[in-house]
Each structure stands twice: as structure tokens, then as C-alpha cells.
């Protein structure tokens, strides 16, 4: 197996890269989807969240009210750290299980926005971060997600810095360019990684 850790800040373009690699034969595991699975009704993580933040973070049907929880944690770094301490271990466990279930010859992308923050220590063969300047990301969030600029900036600054992600990564993909050029760069990197995967398999 060749395991790629794909990260990048919010609105940096990592989803576009992941989707492109899937068309080239990769299997993607998305940490954001695992985070939703980890807090389904009846899970240990959801119990921990309600014990920490109260019943106010639950919707009427007993599911997590993600918007309400976000309002609480994005306004308070300490509360955000409390949430991460509950959710991150659950996501890591789910990721390990899903990776272990895949065939040995798979090219696997683990798309994980909080790779640095969550101290993800899976045995990656390559860590890739997709980056764009802060002002470009704010603009994307305002235009595509309907956020206010200050809200977008708060989300960006709640994550690890671009420098911290770059320090953890083996490769940086620049998304401050037309999408076609980003995907061209991603394709070149994919070809390089498939060669590395073949060499690894032959060892």
C-alpha cells in the first residue's frame, strides 16, 4: 500500500486535488466524513461532547447540531481544544480501521485538513499540502460558502499555519493558480508517486 496524507487549510483546494487523484485510480478516505461518523448518535464521542458542552449542542432528533457547536468552539480556543481532544482520537481510530481493510496494492489518499493539529501519525509514504494565500482563501469562502470575511478569517486562523503544514509536508502544491494548472501539477506528482509505489512493492 502507498499511503498519501493530503492536507491544506480550509478553501486551499485539497478537495479538488483529491477528486482528481481518485479519477486517476486512488482510493480516498476523508477525515471530515470520518469526523461526522465519529459523532453519530450512540457513539462515545457524542456522549463526550454532550457531557462537555451540554444538551444545547444536540438537535431535536438527538444528532449533533454542528452549527451550534461551531458557534461555541470557534469563539473559544480552549473549548475548541476540548472538542478536538474528544473527536481526534475517534477519527484516528476509524481511519486506521478503514485503511487496514483496503487491498495491499492500493494507492490511498487520507484527506485530513487537521493533519498537523491532530498530530496524525499514520505511516504515510508522502505528505502533501495544498496551499494558497490567506486573502485568496478568504475570497473563496466569501464567494463560494457565503461567509462573512471576518468569519472566514476566524476559521482560517483556527487552523495550523501554512508554515506548520509546509514543515510537515514532503510536497507543497500551489493552488494560487488556475485550476487546470493545479491539476497538471497534481498529475505530475501522482505519476511520481505511482513509480514510488511500484518500487516499494518490488522491495
N, C-alpha and C positions, 0 to 999 in steps of 0.2 A: 504493500500500500504506500502511496505517496500522499502525504497529508499537508495541505496548504492552509495556513492561518491567514485569513483575509480580513483586514481591519481598515479603519479610517473613521474620521469624525462624521457626525451627522451631516447629511447633504453633501458629502465629499464625492460620491459617485461609486462607492463599493458595490452597490446592488447591480449597477449596470455591468460592472466587470464580472461579478458572479454569474449573472444571467448569460453573459457572453461565453464564459467558460463552460457553463452547462451545455450550451449548444455545441461545444467542441468535445464533449464527452465526459465532463466532470460530474460528480455527484455532490450536491450541496447539502450541507447541514447548517441551518440558520439559527443562530443563538437567540435571535428575537422571537422566533417561533417556539423555541425550547423554553424561553422565559414565560411565555403565555401558558405552555403546557405545565410548567412547574408550579403555577399558582391556580390551577383548576380547583373547583370545589372538592373538598376532601383531602387535599394534599397537605403535607406537613408545612410547606412554605406558606400556604394561605393561612393556616392556623397561626403561624408565627407572625404574619403581617397583621392579622386582626388583633392578636394579643398586644402587639407593639403600638399600632395606630388606632385601634378601636373599631367598632362596628360601622363607623361612618364611612369606611373605605369599601364597604360592601354594597352592591346594588340590591334591589328588592328580591332578585332571584337567587341571591347568595353568591353570585360571581363577583370578582374583583372589579370595583369601579376605578379603572385605570386613570381616568381623567381626574377624579378626586384625589387619588393617591399622588399623582404627578403634581398637583397644586400644592400638596403638603411638602413633598420631598425636594422639589426644585427650588423651593424658597428657603431651605434649611439644609446646609451641608451635613450637619450631624444626623439629621433624620434620613438623609439620602444614604449615608454610610450605614445606618441601621438596616435600611431596606436591602442594600447590597449584601450585607452580611447574611441575610436570610436567603436571598434569591440566588446569588452567585454559586454557592455550593450545590444547590439543587440543579442548576443549569449544567454545571461541570459534570455532575453525575449522569444526567441524561445524555450529554454529548458523548461521554465515554462509552455508554451502553450502545448508542446508535452507531458509533464508529466501529465498535467491536463486531457488530452484526454484518458489516459490509464485506464483500469479497476481497481477498488479499491483493488482487490486481487492480483495485480501484484507484482512480485519481479523485481525491476527496478535498472539497473546499469546506472549511469551517469558517463561515462568515460570522465574525464576532466583533461588533463595534467597540465593546469594552475589553478588548484583549489585554490592554495594559492595566486598566483599573481593576479587573477581576483576577489579575495575575494568572492568566491561563497558561498552564504548563504542560499541555499535551505535547507529544513527541513530533512537533512539526518538522517537516523537511524544508519548508520555506515559509517565511512570514512576509506578507506583502501588505503595505498600507497604501491606500488611495488618498491623495491629499489635494486640497485647493485652498486658496487664501480665505481668511475669515470673512472678508467682505463679500466674496463670491458666494460663500455658503449661506450667509445671511440673506442675500438677494434671492437665492434659490428657495429658501424656506419661506420667504415672504410671498414669492410668486407662485410656488407650487403647493404649499401647505397652508397658505392663508394666515401665517403667523404675523404678529407684530414684530418689528425689528428688535425691540428690547427683549421680547420673549425668545426670539430665535438666538440672540446673543447669549442669553442666560443658559439655554440648552447647550450651546457650543462650549461655553466656559465651564459647564458642569462636568465635561469630559476631560480626559487627559489632553495635554498639549500636543500639537503636531510634532514638536521636538521629541517628546517622550515616545510617541508612536514610531517616529523615524529611528530612534535609538534602539527600539526593539525589533525593527523590521530588517529583513535582508534586502528588500527591494521596495522602492517608492515609485508609484505610478502617479503621474501628474494629470489631474483631471481639469486643470485650468486651461482647457483647450477644447476644440470641437469634439463631440462625442466620437466621431469617426476616427479621429487621431488617437484618442484614448483607447479605443478598442483595437486599433492597429498595434499600439504598444502592448496591450494585454495579449494579443495573439502571438506576438514575438516572444513574450515571456512564457506563454503557455507551451510553445514549441520547445523552448529551453528546458522547461520543467518535465516535459514528456521524455526528453532524452535522459535527463537525470533519473527519472523513474525507471526507465529501461535499464540503465546502468546499475541502479540499486537492485533491481530484480535479478540481474545477472551475477551479482556478487555471491 
